[in-house]
Amino acid sequence: MIRVCMSGTYETRKYGVVAFLGLFILGLLIARFIAASRSAIVLSEPIKLDYGGLSASVPIGKGWRSEKRWQYRENAFILSSFFESGSGGVTARARCRYLLAARKASADALFEERASEVGGVIAKTGQTPIGGPEPAFARSSLGGFPGLIDWVQIIKPKTLSDAFVGIAQLPNNRQLDIEVYQNTGDIDLAESVFESMAESLKFEDNPFFEAGSEIVSEIKNQGIDRFLPSAYPAGPQDAVQSDYRSRESFFLIRDARGQSVGFTIEGLAVKAQSVSSASNAKLNILGASFYYLRRQYDREQLTFFHSDNSFDEFAWKSQTSGINGTSGTEIVMGGDDIITIKKFGAQVSEENYRVGPAAIPDVLAELIFDPLLDSGHEKIFVDIIEPEGRILPVLISKAEPRDFAADEDVAYVFAVEFLDGQGFSEWLYLDEQRRISKRLLRHGGIYLIERTSAEDIATEFPGRADYILNFPFYQLQDKFERPLLNGSAE
C-alpha cells in the first residue's frame, strides 16, 4: 500500500511537470507572438486586383506569410495573410474579399450571421474610413462611393480569440469584406491590423467595366428579340415551330489531335404573343443548351432558360452530370437585380445576390459581339453568369481579322480572357453574319470548337442521335411556368 501511494505521488508529480512545461512552452509561443505583433506592423506593397479597380495590402514579415496575390474563389477574389507560430500552427489570419455580387442581406444581418457561425458575440461596432481618394467612376455610379467600412468586433466567450470583420458596399453592387482574426489573447492585434489594411485600400477607375456595362445595357434596351430572325417561318414541318422565331447553333468539339471529343447545341427563340399565356406573356424568350464532353468520366449539361425581352426577369435551370455525380442548379432573377441561386445535389443550398450592371447569363453571351462591333470600345469587362451559378469575370478584346486572312469564313476576331486565375483563354472567330463560326479554347488543353450541323454531330455521336436530331427546345416551354419565378421548384 505504501509503495502504491508513493508511485501515485510520483506519477502525479511527473504529469504535473509535463503540464507545467507545456504551459511554459505555450507561454513562450504566445509571448513571441505578442512581441512580434506589437512591433510595427509591416504591410506588403499594394497588391492590385487586375480589372477590379482595387488594390490592398496585407501584413507580411515578422511571422506573417502571404502569397501576395488575389485568388478567385466562390464568386470572389481573396487576398490573405497568416501568422504562423513556432509550432507551425496559425495563430492569426487577415484577408480581404472582393465579392463580384453583393449579398442581399444588410451589413448588420451579415455581422450577426458571421458571429453565429463562430459561436461568438458582437462586442463592439464602428466605422473606419477607406483609404485613398474617391475614384471618378464611383461618383457616376448608383449608390455612390461608400467612404466608410462598417465593422464589428466578434469575441468568443471563454476563449482567447477575437475578430474584426468589416463590410463595405461598393458601387455596381460589388462588396468588400475585411476580416482579421487572432486566438492568442492579444486584444489589440486584430484591431490594429484591421485598421492598417483599411487604410491601405486604393480604388481607381475601371473603364473596361464601364464599357461592359454600357454594352450589356444596350442589349437590354434593344431587347433579345432584336438579335433573332426577323420573321416567323412560313411553312415549317412542325406546326408548333411557326409560333417561334429562333436561331440554333451546333458545334463539334475536337482536341489538339483533331479527334472529336464532344459537342454543344445552343438555341434562342422568341414566342409570338398569340401563344403566350396571360400568366407569362412577358416571359416570351426561350433558350436551351446541351453540352457533352467525352472523357474517362463523361460530362453532360442540359439547360433551359425562360426570360423577358431584357432579361431583367428570368428563370434558368441546369442539370450537370460527371465524375462527381449529378447536380442541378436553379437561377432566378426577379426584376430587382436580386439573383437567387439554388443548388441541388448531396446538399441543397440557396444564396441571394445583387448582380452588377455588367452581368449577363452565359446563354446570352453571344449577343455581346454585335453591339461591341458597332461600338468604339476595343476592350470590355463583363460578368458572365454560368449555369452552375458561378459569376466569371471576363475580358473581351477586339483583334485584327487580317491576322487570320487565310480563313475565308473569318470576318471578325475576339480574344477572351477568363479572369479566374486559371490561365484559360479563348479566340472567337465570327463570319460576315456576325455568327460565331469557330472557337479556339485553352482550358486544361487545346480544343477547336467548329460550327456544324445536327446531322454531323449525330454521325459522330450516334448514341445521342435521337436527342440531337430532335432538339427543338421551343417545344419545352411547359418547363417554364410563372410560379418558378416565385421560387418554387419544378
C-alpha positions in Angstrom: 0.0 0.0 0.0 2.8 2.3 0.8 4.5 1.6 -2.5 1.3 2.2 -4.4 0.9 5.5 -2.6 4.4 6.6 -3.4 4.0 5.5 -7.0 0.9 7.6 -7.3 2.6 10.6 -5.9 5.5 10.2 -8.3 3.1 9.9 -11.3 1.2 12.9 -10.2 4.5 14.9 -9.9 5.6 13.7 -13.3 2.5 14.7 -15.1 2.5 18.0 -13.2 6.0 18.7 -14.5 4.9 17.8 -18.1 1.9 20.0 -17.8 4.0 22.9 -16.4 6.5 22.5 -19.3 3.6 22.5 -21.8 2.2 25.7 -20.3 5.7 27.2 -20.2 6.2 26.4 -23.9 2.8 27.7 -24.8 3.5 30.9 -22.8 6.8 31.4 -24.7 4.9 31.0 -28.1 2.3 33.5 -27.0 4.9 35.9 -25.7 6.8 35.5 -29.0 3.6 36.2 -30.9 2.6 39.2 -28.8 6.2 40.7 -29.1 6.1 40.3 -32.8 2.6 41.6 -33.3 3.1 44.6 -31.1 6.1 45.7 -33.0 5.4 47.9 -36.1 3.1 46.1 -38.5 4.7 45.7 -41.9 2.3 45.7 -44.8 3.0 44.5 -48.3 3.2 46.8 -51.3 -0.2 47.5 -52.7 -1.4 44.3 -54.5 -3.6 45.2 -57.5 -6.7 43.2 -58.5 -6.5 43.3 -62.3 -9.5 45.0 -63.8 -11.1 45.2 -60.3 -10.3 48.9 -59.8 -8.8 48.0 -56.4 -5.5 47.4 -54.6 -4.9 46.4 -51.0 -2.0 45.5 -48.7 -1.7 42.7 -46.1 0.7 42.1 -43.2 4.0 40.4 -44.2 7.2 39.5 -42.3 7.8 39.0 -38.6 5.9 35.8 -38.7 3.2 36.8 -41.3 3.1 34.8 -44.5 1.2 35.7 -47.7 1.3 34.6 -51.4 0.7 38.3 -52.1 -1.8 37.7 -54.9 -5.6 37.7 -55.3 -7.2 34.3 -55.8 -10.6 33.6 -57.3 -12.9 31.5 -55.1 -16.7 31.2 -54.9 -17.6 34.4 -56.9 -15.0 36.5 -55.1 -11.3 37.4 -55.2 -9.4 36.8 -51.9 -6.1 38.3 -50.7 -4.9 36.7 -47.4 -2.1 36.5 -44.9 -1.4 34.2 -41.9 0.7 34.4 -38.8 2.5 31.1 -38.0 3.6 30.2 -34.5 6.8 28.4 -33.8 4.9 25.1 -33.7 3.6 25.5 -37.2 0.1 26.4 -36.2 -1.8 29.5 -37.4 -2.5 32.0 -34.5 -3.8 34.9 -36.6 -5.1 35.5 -40.1 -6.1 38.5 -42.2 -7.9 38.7 -45.5 -9.7 40.9 -48.0 -12.5 39.5 -50.0 -13.9 41.3 -53.1 -17.3 39.9 -54.0 -18.4 40.2 -57.6 -22.0 40.3 -56.4 -23.0 41.7 -53.1 -25.1 39.6 -50.7 -28.7 40.6 -50.5 -28.7 40.9 -46.7 -27.8 44.1 -44.8 -24.4 44.6 -43.2 -26.0 44.1 -39.7 -27.5 40.8 -40.8 -24.2 39.6 -42.2 -22.4 40.5 -39.0 -24.9 38.5 -36.9 -24.6 35.6 -39.3 -20.8 35.6 -39.0 -21.0 35.8 -35.2 -23.4 32.8 -35.2 -21.1 30.8 -37.4 -18.2 31.0 -35.0 -20.2 30.8 -31.8 -19.3 34.4 -30.9 -21.0 37.6 -29.8 -20.6 41.1 -31.2 -18.7 43.2 -28.6 -18.1 46.5 -30.4 -19.2 48.2 -33.6 -17.9 51.2 -35.6 -16.8 52.6 -38.9 -13.4 53.3 -40.4 -12.5 55.3 -43.4 -11.5 53.6 -46.7 -8.0 54.8 -47.7 -7.3 56.7 -50.9 -9.2 59.3 -52.9 -12.7 58.7 -54.2 -12.4 57.3 -57.8 -14.3 59.1 -60.6 -16.3 56.0 -61.5 -17.9 56.0 -58.1 -19.3 59.5 -58.5 -21.3 58.4 -61.5 -22.4 55.0 -60.1 -25.7 54.4 -58.3 -25.2 54.4 -54.6 -22.0 56.5 -54.6 -18.6 55.7 -53.1 -19.1 54.3 -49.6 -16.1 56.1 -48.0 -16.5 54.1 -44.8 -16.3 50.4 -43.8 -18.9 49.2 -41.2 -17.2 46.9 -38.8 -17.8 44.8 -35.7 -15.6 43.1 -33.1 -16.6 39.5 -32.5 -15.4 37.7 -29.4 -15.8 34.1 -28.5 -16.6 33.8 -24.8 -14.2 31.7 -22.6 -11.5 31.8 -25.3 -8.6 34.0 -26.2 -9.9 34.7 -29.7 -11.5 37.7 -31.3 -12.0 39.0 -34.8 -12.7 42.3 -36.5 -15.0 42.0 -39.5 -15.7 44.9 -41.9 -18.1 45.2 -44.8 -18.2 48.0 -47.5 -21.0 48.0 -50.1 -19.2 49.3 -53.2 -20.7 50.8 -56.4 -22.0 48.5 -59.1 -23.3 46.0 -56.5 -19.8 44.9 -55.5 -18.9 44.2 -51.9 -15.6 44.3 -50.0 -15.1 42.3 -46.8 -12.1 42.6 -44.4 -11.6 40.1 -41.6 -8.7 39.8 -39.1 -8.7 37.0 -36.5 -6.4 36.1 -33.6 -6.5 33.4 -30.9 -3.7 34.3 -28.5 -5.4 36.9 -26.3 -3.6 39.9 -27.8 -6.7 42.0 -27.9 -5.0 44.9 -29.7 -3.7 42.9 -32.6 -6.8 42.3 -34.7 -7.9 45.9 -34.5 -4.5 47.3 -35.3 -4.1 45.0 -38.4 -7.7 45.7 -39.5 -7.2 49.5 -39.4 -3.9 49.2 -41.3 -5.5 47.1 -44.0 -8.4 49.5 -44.3 -6.1 52.5 -44.7 -4.2 50.7 -47.4 -7.1 50.3 -49.7 -7.0 52.2 -53.0 -9.7 52.5 -55.7 -9.3 53.6 -59.3 -11.3 53.9 -62.4 -12.0 50.7 -64.4 -13.0 51.9 -67.9 -13.4 48.4 -69.2 -16.1 47.7 -66.6 -17.9 50.8 -67.6 -17.7 49.8 -71.3 -19.0 46.3 -70.5 -21.9 47.8 -68.5 -22.7 50.0 -71.5 -22.8 47.0 -73.9 -25.0 44.9 -71.6 -27.3 47.9 -71.1 -27.6 48.3 -74.9 -28.6 44.6 -75.3 -31.3 45.1 -72.6 -32.6 48.3 -74.2 -32.7 46.8 -77.7 -34.3 43.5 -76.5 -33.2 39.9 -77.1 -35.7 39.5 -79.9 -33.8 42.1 -82.0 -31.0 39.6 -82.4 -33.3 36.8 -83.7 -34.6 36.2 -87.2 -36.9 39.0 -88.3 -39.8 36.7 -89.4 -41.6 33.6 -88.3 -41.1 30.5 -90.5 -43.7 30.5 -93.3 -44.1 26.7 -93.7 -42.5 24.7 -91.0 -42.6 20.9 -91.0 -43.7 21.2 -87.3 -46.7 23.4 -86.9 -45.5 24.4 -83.4 -42.4 25.9 -84.9 -44.3 28.7 -86.7 -45.0 30.2 -83.3 -41.3 31.0 -82.7 -38.5 33.0 -84.2 -35.3 31.2 -83.3 -31.7 30.6 -84.1 -29.9 27.4 -83.3 -26.2 26.6 -83.3 -24.4 23.3 -83.4 -20.7 23.0 -82.6 -18.4 20.0 -82.7 -15.5 19.9 -80.2 -12.1 18.5 -81.3 -9.0 18.1 -79.2 -5.4 19.0 -80.2 -5.1 15.8 -82.1 -8.2 16.5 -84.2 -10.3 13.9 -82.6 -14.0 14.6 -81.9 -14.5 14.6 -78.1 -17.7 16.4 -77.7 -20.3 18.9 -78.9 -22.5 21.8 -77.9 -26.0 22.8 -79.0 -27.3 26.2 -78.3 -30.7 27.8 -79.1 -32.6 31.0 -78.5 -36.2 31.8 -79.5 -38.9 34.4 -79.1 -42.6 33.3 -78.7 -45.3 35.0 -80.6 -47.7 36.9 -78.4 -50.5 34.8 -79.7 -49.2 31.7 -78.0 -48.1 33.4 -74.7 -50.4 32.6 -71.9 -51.7 35.6 -69.9 -49.7 34.5 -66.8 -46.3 34.6 -68.6 -46.8 36.8 -71.7 -43.9 39.0 -70.5 -41.5 36.0 -70.4 -41.5 35.3 -74.1 -37.8 34.4 -74.6 -36.8 30.7 -74.5 -33.3 29.3 -74.6 -31.7 26.0 -74.2 -28.3 24.4 -74.5 -26.8 20.9 -74.4 -23.1 20.2 -73.8 -21.3 16.9 -73.9 -17.6 16.1 -73.4 -16.4 12.5 -73.8 -13.7 11.7 -71.2 -12.9 8.8 -68.9 -15.9 10.2 -67.0 -18.2 11.8 -69.5 -19.6 15.2 -68.7 -23.0 16.4 -69.8 -25.0 19.5 -69.1 -28.5 20.4 -70.1 -30.0 23.9 -69.5 -33.4 25.6 -70.1 -33.8 29.4 -70.0 -37.0 31.5 -69.8 -36.8 35.3 -69.8 -38.4 38.6 -70.6 -37.0 40.5 -73.5 -34.5 42.5 -71.4 -33.5 39.6 -69.1 -34.5 41.7 -66.1 -36.6 38.7 -65.1 -35.6 35.1 -66.0 -35.6 31.6 -64.7 -32.7 29.2 -65.7 -32.4 25.6 -64.9 -29.5 23.3 -65.4 -28.6 19.7 -64.8 -25.0 18.5 -64.8 -23.6 15.0 -64.6 -19.9 14.0 -64.4 -17.3 12.5 -62.2 -18.9 13.9 -59.1 -22.4 12.6 -59.9 -25.4 14.6 -60.9 -26.3 18.0 -59.6 -28.8 20.7 -60.5 -29.0 24.5 -60.3 -31.9 26.9 -60.5 -31.2 30.6 -61.0 -34.0 33.1 -60.8 -33.8 36.9 -61.4 -36.9 38.6 -60.1 -36.7 42.0 -61.7 -34.9 43.9 -58.9 -31.3 43.0 -59.6 -31.6 40.3 -57.0 -30.5 36.9 -58.2 -31.3 33.7 -56.3 -29.1 30.7 -56.9 -30.4 27.4 -55.6 -28.2 24.3 -55.9 -29.4 20.7 -55.7 -27.0 17.8 -55.0 -25.9 15.9 -51.9 -27.0 19.1 -50.1 -29.4 21.9 -51.1 -28.2 25.5 -50.7 -29.6 28.9 -51.6 -28.0 32.3 -51.9 -29.2 35.7 -52.9 -27.0 38.3 -54.5 -27.3 41.8 -56.1 -25.7 41.4 -59.6 -23.9 44.3 -61.3 -24.7 46.2 -64.5 -22.2 44.2 -66.5 -23.7 40.8 -65.7 -25.2 38.6 -68.4 -26.2 35.0 -68.4 -23.9 32.7 -70.4 -26.8 31.6 -72.6 -27.0 35.2 -73.9 -23.2 35.9 -74.0 -23.0 35.6 -77.9 -25.3 38.7 -78.1 -22.4 40.8 -76.8 -20.4 40.8 -80.0 -22.8 42.5 -82.4 -23.2 45.8 -80.3 -19.5 45.6 -79.4 -18.5 45.6 -83.1 -20.6 48.7 -83.6 -19.2 50.5 -80.6 -16.0 52.4 -80.2 -14.7 50.1 -77.5 -11.7 47.9 -78.1 -12.0 46.1 -74.7 -14.8 45.4 -72.3 -15.1 43.7 -68.9 -18.3 41.7 -68.2 -19.5 39.2 -65.6 -20.7 36.0 -67.2 -23.3 34.2 -65.0 -22.6 30.5 -65.6 -25.4 27.8 -65.5 -24.0 26.4 -62.2 -24.3 29.8 -60.6 -20.7 30.9 -60.8 -20.0 34.5 -61.7 -17.0 34.5 -64.1 -15.2 37.8 -64.8 -14.2 38.0 -68.4 -12.1 40.5 -70.5 -13.1 40.7 -74.2 -10.8 42.4 -76.7 -11.2 43.0 -80.4 -8.5 41.6 -82.7 -7.4 42.3 -86.2 -9.1 39.9 -88.7 -6.3 40.4 -91.2 -4.1 38.2 -89.0 -6.5 35.3 -89.9 -6.9 36.2 -93.6 -6.2 32.6 -94.6 -9.6 31.6 -93.2 -12.3 32.7 -95.6 -15.1 32.5 -93.1 -13.4 34.8 -90.6 -14.6 38.4 -90.7 -14.2 39.4 -87.0 -12.0 38.1 -84.2 -12.2 38.5 -80.5 -9.8 37.4 -77.7 -11.5 36.3 -74.5 -9.6 36.1 -71.2 -11.2 34.3 -68.2 -10.0 36.2 -65.1 -10.4 33.4 -62.5 -6.7 32.9 -62.2 -6.5 29.6 -64.0 -5.0 31.0 -67.2 -7.8 29.9 -69.5 -8.5 31.9 -72.7 -10.3 31.7 -76.0 -10.2 33.1 -79.5 -13.6 33.6 -81.2 -14.0 33.8 -84.9 -17.1 35.4 -86.4 -18.4 35.2 -90.0 -19.9 38.0 -92.1 -23.3 37.5 -90.5 -21.5 38.1 -87.1 -22.2 34.5 -86.0 -19.5 32.5 -84.2 -18.0 30.1 -86.8 -15.4 28.6 -84.5 -13.6 29.0 -81.2 -10.1 28.1 -80.1 -10.3 27.3 -76.4 -7.4 26.8 -74.0 -8.9 25.2 -71.0 -6.8 22.4 -69.5 -5.8 21.6 -73.1 -6.5 23.0 -76.5 -9.9 22.5 -78.1 -11.2 23.6 -81.5 -15.0 24.2 -81.5 -16.4 24.5 -85.0 -19.9 25.3 -86.3 -21.5 22.3 -88.0 -24.9 20.6 -88.4 -27.0 18.4 -86.2 -26.6 15.6 -88.7 -22.8 15.7 -88.5 -22.9 15.7 -84.7 -25.3 12.7 -84.7 -22.9 10.8 -87.0 -20.0 11.4 -84.6 -22.1 10.6 -81.5 -24.7 8.0 -82.6 -25.6 7.1 -79.1 -27.2 10.6 -78.7 -28.6 10.9 -82.2 -32.2 10.8 -81.2 -31.8 13.7 -78.8 -29.5 15.7 -81.1 -31.9 15.5 -84.1 -34.9 16.4 -82.0 -33.6 19.4 -80.3 -36.4 22.0 -81.0 -36.2 23.4 -77.5 -39.1 25.8 -78.1 -41.4 22.8 -77.6 -40.3 22.6 -74.0 -42.0 25.8 -72.8 -44.1 23.8 -70.4 -41.0 23.5 -68.2 -41.1 27.3 -67.5 -44.2 28.4 -65.8 -44.5 31.7 -63.9 -44.6 30.1 -60.4 -40.9 29.2 -60.9 -40.1 32.9 -60.6 -41.8 32.9 -57.2 -39.2 30.5 -56.0 -41.0 27.1 -56.4 -39.0 24.3 -58.0 -40.3 22.2 -60.8 
